[in-house]
Amino acid sequence: MAVPVRQCGLCRAGNHGVTLLTALCAQFSRLAGSAAVSPRWPSLSATAQSLSTCQVISRKTQMTPDSLFFRKPYFYYRSLLTTPNACCYNKVHDEKQKPDPFKLAQKDLKDLYEDIKKELFVSKAELKCLCDYYFDGKGKALRPMIVVLMARACNFHSNKTRELLPGQRSIAMISEMIHTASLVHDDVIDGSSTRRGKTTVNEIWGERKAILAGDFILSVASMALARIGNNSVVSVLSQVIEDLVRGEFMQLGSKENENERFKHYLEKTFKKTASLIANSCKAVSILVNSDPEIHEIAFQYGRNVGIAFQLVDDMLDFTSSANQLGKPSAADLRLGLATGPVLFACQQFPELHAMIMRRFSSAGDVERAWQYVMQSDGVQQTSYLAQHYCQEAIRQISQLCPSPERDALVQLTETILTRNK
């Protein structure tokens, strides 16, 4: 049974008003026998040299971010002894020169969008404009960057060469095409008018043409995938399409049982956001190594980074301005979506439960929900959870041989956690 959110996130423990999530971090330290070790956010050098407190727990008890929420109620609840500074996510700034993920991947991504436009070439001018609209080089290109870095890290681990294979670069392109097609479709479903600081495709050309453009981008991505000529890669990336659809259906509904609500939210987050990153990372590892353990490392890194990325995105919906986000703030609430900050906040403000079930559809719901979240520590608890997922991503990728790309993937977790748009 899933742990009720009030027990796993915001229930108070001890006399210091420390959240249970923080208390669990302290408890993990004691379980690992690490009283002499200062629990902390892992620096790059610490990650490369040894397991941190949370990593030791993960090895010994198979504790993962998900299991923090999905174990039986009252997990370690009665035995908690907390202190205000016990959380294991105090960031430590490493003096060592940190690799820049964007610079390392720059060469491989230099002509990415131009190559995608070549793939999407059609003689009909209007369809070409529709398809090229978001491939203007102004996006974050996070997914192809992760894919390229993972490919080079796996190549070095397996063959001591960092050269990118043609099929691996194709997967980077395909990941961006699938992602963009999903954005086009999402904007139609959500009725969005802005994306990345510009007017959406559906707002300019209408919903019907936007849907067709998204379908066309997906079809071209599928043809590019078939040309790679590896059945395992085709199977892995085909799963992404299924997950995207299932995730969208999950987003349309909500769980009445609050115990299951957070589990539903995290599963939806994986399918809509993390599956593409996880399976793309797995696909590039398949092309260079037949070892299932390497495939799993690549998949788990992508999965954990992807979920962390979306958790931060859900936080930014409350903490960043519309100008920073390139889309209206409080957009999720206006769409009737209860994200991490809301689910945590409703443990302090039970009034949110009724709003969640009616999808914030009554007059004043959005404004009141916003105020409840800002008055709670829901944003902070969501941040802690994102850090848990980044911690696990670091643990996974650290199993590969040291390389600039592997270290850049470690550094990328910090970039994800500290971004503001």
Rosetta blueprint (number, residue, H / E / L):
1 M L
2 A L
3 V L
4 P L
5 V H
6 R H
7 Q H
8 C H
9 G H
10 L H
11 C L
12 R E
13 A E
14 G L
15 N L
16 H L
17 G L
18 V E
19 T E
20 L H
21 L H
22 T H
23 A H
24 L H
25 C H
26 A H
27 Q H
28 F H
29 S H
30 R H
31 L H
32 A L
33 G L
34 S L
35 A L
36 A L
37 V L
38 S L
39 P L
40 R L
41 W L
42 P L
43 S L
44 L H
45 S H
46 A H
47 T H
48 A H
49 Q H
50 S L
51 L L
52 S L
53 T H
54 C H
55 Q H
56 V H
57 I H
58 S H
59 R H
60 K H
61 T H
62 Q L
63 M L
64 T L
65 P L
66 D L
67 S H
68 L H
69 F H
70 F H
71 R L
72 K L
73 P L
74 Y L
75 F L
76 Y L
77 Y L
78 R L
79 S L
80 L L
81 L L
82 T L
83 T L
84 P L
85 N L
86 A L
87 C L
88 C L
89 Y L
90 N L
91 K L
92 V L
93 H L
94 D L
95 E L
96 K L
97 Q L
98 K L
99 P L
100 D L
101 P H
102 F H
103 K H
104 L H
105 A H
106 Q H
107 K H
108 D H
109 L H
110 K L
111 D L
112 L H
113 Y H
114 E H
115 D H
116 I H
117 K H
118 K H
119 E H
120 L L
121 F L
122 V L
123 S L
124 K L
125 A H
126 E H
127 L H
128 K H
129 C H
130 L H
131 C H
132 D H
133 Y L
134 Y L
135 F L
136 D L
137 G L
138 K L
139 G L
140 K L
141 A L
142 L H
143 R H
144 P H
145 M H
146 I H
147 V H
148 V H
149 L H
150 M H
151 A H
152 R H
153 A H
154 C H
155 N H
156 F H
157 H H
158 S H
159 N H
160 K L
161 T L
162 R L
163 E L
164 L L
165 L L
166 P H
167 G H
168 Q H
169 R H
170 S H
171 I H
172 A H
173 M H
174 I H
175 S H
176 E H
177 M H
178 I H
179 H H
180 T H
181 A H
182 S H
183 L H
184 V H
185 H H
186 D H
187 D H
188 V H
189 I H
190 D H
191 G L
192 S L
193 S L
194 T E
195 R E
196 R L
197 G L
198 K E
199 T E
200 T L
201 V H
202 N H
203 E H
204 I H
205 W H
206 G L
207 E H
208 R H
209 K H
210 A H
211 I H
212 L H
213 A H
214 G H
215 D H
216 F H
217 I H
218 L H
219 S H
220 V H
221 A H
222 S H
223 M H
224 A H
225 L H
226 A H
227 R H
228 I H
229 G L
230 N L
231 N H
232 S H
233 V H
234 V H
235 S H
236 V H
237 L H
238 S H
239 Q H
240 V H
241 I H
242 E H
243 D H
244 L H
245 V H
246 R H
247 G H
248 E H
249 F H
250 M H
251 Q H
252 L H
253 G L
254 S L
255 K L
256 E L
257 N L
258 E H
259 N H
260 E H
261 R H
262 F H
263 K H
264 H H
265 Y H
266 L H
267 E H
268 K H
269 T H
270 F H
271 K H
272 K H
273 T H
274 A H
275 S H
276 L H
277 I H
278 A H
279 N H
280 S H
281 C H
282 K H
283 A H
284 V H
285 S H
286 I H
287 L L
288 V L
289 N L
290 S L
291 D L
292 P H
293 E H
294 I H
295 H H
296 E H
297 I H
298 A H
299 F H
300 Q H
301 Y H
302 G H
303 R H
304 N H
305 V H
306 G H
307 I H
308 A H
309 F H
310 Q H
311 L H
312 V H
313 D H
314 D H
315 M H
316 L H
317 D H
318 F H
319 T H
320 S L
321 S L
322 A H
323 N H
324 Q H
325 L H
326 G L
327 K L
328 P L
329 S L
330 A L
331 A H
332 D H
333 L H
334 R H
335 L L
336 G L
337 L L
338 A L
339 T L
340 G H
341 P H
342 V H
343 L H
344 F H
345 A H
346 C L
347 Q L
348 Q L
349 F L
350 P L
351 E H
352 L H
353 H H
354 A H
355 M H
356 I H
357 M H
358 R L
359 R L
360 F L
361 S L
362 S L
363 A L
364 G L
365 D H
366 V H
367 E H
368 R H
369 A H
370 W H
371 Q H
372 Y H
373 V H
374 M H
375 Q H
376 S L
377 D L
378 G H
379 V H
380 Q H
381 Q H
382 T H
383 S H
384 Y H
385 L H
386 A H
387 Q H
388 H H
389 Y H
390 C H
391 Q H
392 E H
393 A H
394 I H
395 R H
396 Q H
397 I H
398 S L
399 Q L
400 L L
401 C L
402 P L
403 S L
404 P H
405 E H
406 R H
407 D H
408 A H
409 L H
410 V H
411 Q H
412 L H
413 T H
414 E H
415 T H
416 I H
417 L H
418 T H
419 R L
420 N L
421 K L
